[in-house]
């Protein structure tokens, strides 16, 4: 995860400014915890993913659509920007 974090910091605006939302694959509590810890993403950003996991279970990468629906039911503000992390087979991979 350190290599991914360095790449994201160098090549993307992920950490500056902090995203308004995170649409993340649930994966399970351990995966969400490790991504939060490894990338320095506040655990609160995984709240909707945790709700989706409790409600629907780990339904693979397609669960991001459930998390996205929750995110935009009440949009996170004017002109929000965020990050989507499917983390499932077939998802884009970073170096």
TORLOLO-973022 format. One line per field, with one value per residue: x, y, z of N, C-alpha, C in turn; residue in three letters. Coordinates in Angstrom, 2 decimals, decimal comma. Layout:
// TORLOLO-973022
n_c1 = X/...;
n_c2 = Y/...;
n_c3 = Z/...;
ca_c1 = X/...;
ca_c2 = Y/...;
ca_c3 = Z/...;
c_c1 = X/...;
c_c2 = Y/...;
c_c3 = Z/...;
rest = ALA/...;
This chain:
// TORLOLO-973022
n_c1 = 0,81/2,07/3,42/1,30/0,07/2,10/2,20/-0,43/-0,34/1,62/0,70/-2,04/-4,92/-5,91/-5,42/-5,41/-7,45/-8,89/-11,02/-14,58/-16,23/-16,26/-16,62/-16,67/-15,81/-17,12/-15,82/-15,14/-14,77/-12,02/-10,59/-11,54/-10,53/-7,73/-7,29/-8,07/-6,18/-3,74/-3,79/-4,38/-6,96/-9,74/-11,53/-14,29/-15,07/-15,76/-18,25/-20,72/-20,08/-19,79/-22,44/-23,66/-22,41/-23,43/-26,13/-26,36/-24,30/-21,12/-21,01/-19,31/-17,53/-19,64/-21,07/-20,31/-22,11/-24,37/-23,32/-22,70/-25,28/-26,29/-24,55/-25,24/-27,90/-28,34/-26,59/-23,10/-22,62/-22,15/-20,75/-19,17/-16,27/-14,76/-13,67/-13,61/-13,49/-13,42/-12,05/-12,05/-12,10/-11,34/-11,37/-9,75/-6,19/-3,54/-0,09;
n_c2 = -1,20/1,26/2,04/2,54/4,65/6,62/6,97/7,91/10,31/11,68/11,72/12,27/14,23/13,14/13,42/16,10/18,69/17,04/14,35/14,75/12,62/8,99/6,32/3,18/-0,24/-2,75/-5,11/-6,07/-5,70/-5,81/-5,24/-2,65/-1,35/-1,69/-0,29/2,26/2,76/2,32/4,19/6,49/7,45/8,88/6,88/7,40/7,90/5,49/4,85/4,58/2,38/0,46/0,36/-0,66/-3,16/-4,36/-4,41/-5,66/-7,47/-8,82/-8,27/-8,40/-6,33/-4,89/-3,80/-1,20/0,36/0,39/1,76/4,15/5,02/5,50/7,56/9,68/10,09/12,01/14,45/15,22/18,00/21,20/20,88/18,48/16,41/13,25/9,87/6,71/3,34/0,32/-2,20/-5,02/-8,14/-7,45/-4,75/-1,55/-1,48/-0,14/0,95;
n_c3 = 0,00/0,57/-1,82/-3,59/-2,22/-2,39/-5,18/-5,67/-4,24/-5,67/-8,33/-8,50/-7,46/-5,10/-2,33/-1,86/-2,41/0,51/-0,37/-0,87/-0,73/-0,69/-2,74/-2,18/-2,67/-0,62/0,42/3,01/6,59/7,34/4,96/4,40/6,69/6,34/3,91/4,72/6,76/5,36/3,23/4,49/4,63/6,15/8,49/8,66/6,07/5,03/5,89/4,41/2,85/4,82/5,74/3,45/3,28/5,61/4,96/2,39/2,10/0,95/-2,19/-4,37/-6,81/-7,92/-5,89/-5,50/-6,87/-5,24/-3,03/-4,28/-5,00/-2,41/-1,67/-3,38/-2,87/-1,00/-1,97/-1,38/-1,19/-2,94/-6,15/-5,53/-5,05/-5,43/-4,77/-6,32/-5,52/-6,61/-6,16/-6,93/-8,82/-12,19/-11,90/-12,40/-12,09/-10,17/-10,55;
ca_c1 = 0,00/2,88/3,67/0,06/-0,12/3,07/1,75/-1,61/0,08/2,42/0,05/-3,47/-5,32/-6,69/-5,23/-5,40/-8,00/-9,46/-12,27/-15,85/-16,86/-15,54/-17,48/-15,73/-16,23/-17,14/-14,71/-15,18/-14,20/-10,55/-10,13/-11,80/-9,59/-6,39/-7,26/-8,11/-4,88/-2,66/-3,84/-4,65/-8,32/-10,47/-12,48/-15,67/-15,37/-16,23/-19,54/-21,73/-19,66/-20,13/-23,89/-23,96/-21,96/-24,39/-27,44/-26,34/-23,19/-20,04/-21,54/-18,27/-17,31/-20,88/-21,60/-20,04/-23,32/-25,19/-22,67/-22,87/-26,67/-26,40/-23,79/-25,90/-29,27/-28,17/-25,24/-22,20/-22,36/-22,05/-19,54/-18,32/-15,33/-14,48/-12,87/-14,29/-12,54/-14,11/-11,24/-12,58/-11,59/-11,77/-11,22/-8,45/-5,12/-2,50/1,25;
ca_c2 = 0,00/2,48/2,43/3,12/5,96/7,56/7,25/8,76/11,64/12,32/11,76/12,58/15,16/12,40/13,86/17,56/18,65/15,74/14,12/14,94/11,31/7,81/5,22/2,07/-1,63/-3,10/-6,03/-6,58/-4,75/-5,81/-4,53/-1,21/-0,88/-1,63/0,81/3,48/2,91/2,37/5,39/7,66/7,92/8,80/5,76/7,86/7,87/4,14/4,64/4,06/1,03/-0,40/0,17/-1,54/-4,50/-4,89/-4,60/-6,52/-8,41/-8,55/-8,72/-8,14/-4,95/-4,22/-3,12/0,25/1,04/0,60/2,81/5,39/5,45/6,09/8,80/10,76/10,29/13,36/14,80/15,74/19,44/21,71/20,50/17,58/15,55/12,09/8,77/5,43/2,25/-0,96/-3,25/-6,36/-8,63/-6,68/-3,33/-1,04/-1,65/0,89/0,36;
ca_c3 = 0,00/0,53/-3,21/-4,11/-1,58/-3,00/-6,55/-5,59/-3,79/-6,72/-9,65/-8,47/-6,40/-4,11/-0,95/-1,74/-1,06/0,89/-1,11/-0,17/-0,57/-1,16/-3,16/-2,04/-2,56/0,79/0,66/4,37/7,54/7,33/3,76/4,60/7,70/5,76/2,95/5,51/7,41/4,38/2,39/5,32/4,38/7,41/8,56/8,44/4,63/4,71/6,55/3,48/2,47/5,96/5,71/2,33/3,67/6,58/4,32/1,20/2,12/0,00/-3,48/-5,37/-7,22/-8,30/-4,70/-5,56/-7,35/-4,06/-2,24/-5,07/-4,83/-1,08/-1,66/-4,10/-2,41/-0,46/-2,44/-0,35/-1,30/-4,30/-6,89/-4,75/-5,78/-4,61/-5,27/-6,41/-5,35/-6,70/-5,52/-7,21/-10,11/-13,33/-11,59/-12,81/-11,11/-10,19/-10,51;
c_c1 = 0,86/3,17/2,46/-0,15/0,83/2,61/0,54/-1,25/0,81/1,62/-1,41/-3,76/-6,07/-6,59/-5,27/-6,33/-8,56/-10,78/-13,50/-16,55/-15,95/-16,58/-16,58/-16,44/-16,15/-15,99/-14,74/-14,50/-12,68/-10,00/-10,35/-10,81/-8,19/-6,26/-7,25/-6,74/-3,76/-2,61/-4,13/-6,01/-9,08/-11,48/-13,93/-16,05/-15,91/-17,61/-20,58/-21,37/-19,99/-21,63/-24,28/-23,56/-22,95/-25,72/-27,41/-25,26/-22,14/-20,46/-20,59/-18,27/-18,57/-21,49/-21,31/-21,26/-24,29/-24,62/-22,83/-24,30/-26,87/-25,71/-24,57/-27,39/-29,36/-26,76/-24,40/-21,83/-22,27/-20,70/-18,62/-17,35/-14,99/-13,72/-13,72/-13,26/-13,25/-13,37/-11,80/-11,99/-12,17/-11,67/-9,86/-7,42/-4,11/-1,14/1,68;
c_c2 = 1,27/2,97/3,08/4,51/7,00/7,97/8,18/10,18/12,39/12,59/12,18/13,62/14,47/12,99/15,37/18,17/17,26/15,54/14,32/13,61/10,22/6,76/4,00/0,72/-2,01/-4,03/-6,73/-5,59/-4,67/-5,04/-3,04/-0,62/-0,71/-0,50/2,14/3,77/3,13/3,64/6,66/8,27/7,80/7,66/6,17/7,83/6,50/3,85/4,04/2,66/0,04/-0,67/-0,80/-2,98/-5,13/-5,24/-5,65/-7,60/-7,99/-9,12/-8,40/-6,66/-4,18/-3,47/-1,62/1,01/1,30/1,75/4,16/5,92/6,10/7,46/9,95/10,88/11,68/13,78/15,49/17,22/19,89/21,34/19,58/16,83/14,40/11,03/7,51/4,33/0,91/-2,11/-4,65/-6,85/-7,82/-5,17/-2,85/-1,25/-0,55/0,23/-0,03;
c_c3 = 0,00/-0,89/-3,84/-3,52/-2,19/-4,40/-6,53/-5,18/-4,90/-7,99/-9,66/-7,39/-5,26/-2,72/-0,78/-2,78/-0,75/0,15/-0,24/0,08/-1,10/-1,49/-3,22/-2,03/-1,10/1,15/2,00/5,29/7,49/6,12/3,92/5,61/7,10/4,74/3,69/6,13/6,39/3,55/3,19/5,06/5,70/7,41/8,32/6,97/4,19/5,29/5,61/3,00/3,58/6,01/4,61/2,66/4,64/5,92/3,22/1,22/1,10/-1,35/-4,63/-5,77/-7,54/-7,11/-4,72/-6,08/-6,20/-3,22/-2,97/-4,93/-3,46/-1,03/-2,27/-3,82/-1,77/-0,83/-1,37/-0,51/-2,74/-4,92/-6,08/-5,63/-4,85/-5,36/-5,26/-6,37/-5,40/-6,02/-5,71/-8,53/-11,26/-13,12/-12,10/-11,70/-11,27/-10,12/-9,12;
rest = UNK/UNK/UNK/UNK/UNK/UNK/UNK/UNK/UNK/UNK/UNK/UNK/UNK/UNK/UNK/UNK/UNK/UNK/UNK/UNK/UNK/UNK/UNK/UNK/UNK/UNK/UNK/UNK/UNK/UNK/UNK/UNK/UNK/UNK/UNK/UNK/UNK/UNK/UNK/UNK/UNK/UNK/UNK/UNK/UNK/UNK/UNK/UNK/UNK/UNK/UNK/UNK/UNK/UNK/UNK/UNK/UNK/UNK/UNK/UNK/UNK/UNK/UNK/UNK/UNK/UNK/UNK/UNK/UNK/UNK/UNK/UNK/UNK/UNK/UNK/UNK/UNK/UNK/UNK/UNK/UNK/UNK/UNK/UNK/UNK/UNK/UNK/UNK/UNK/UNK/UNK/UNK/UNK/UNK/UNK;
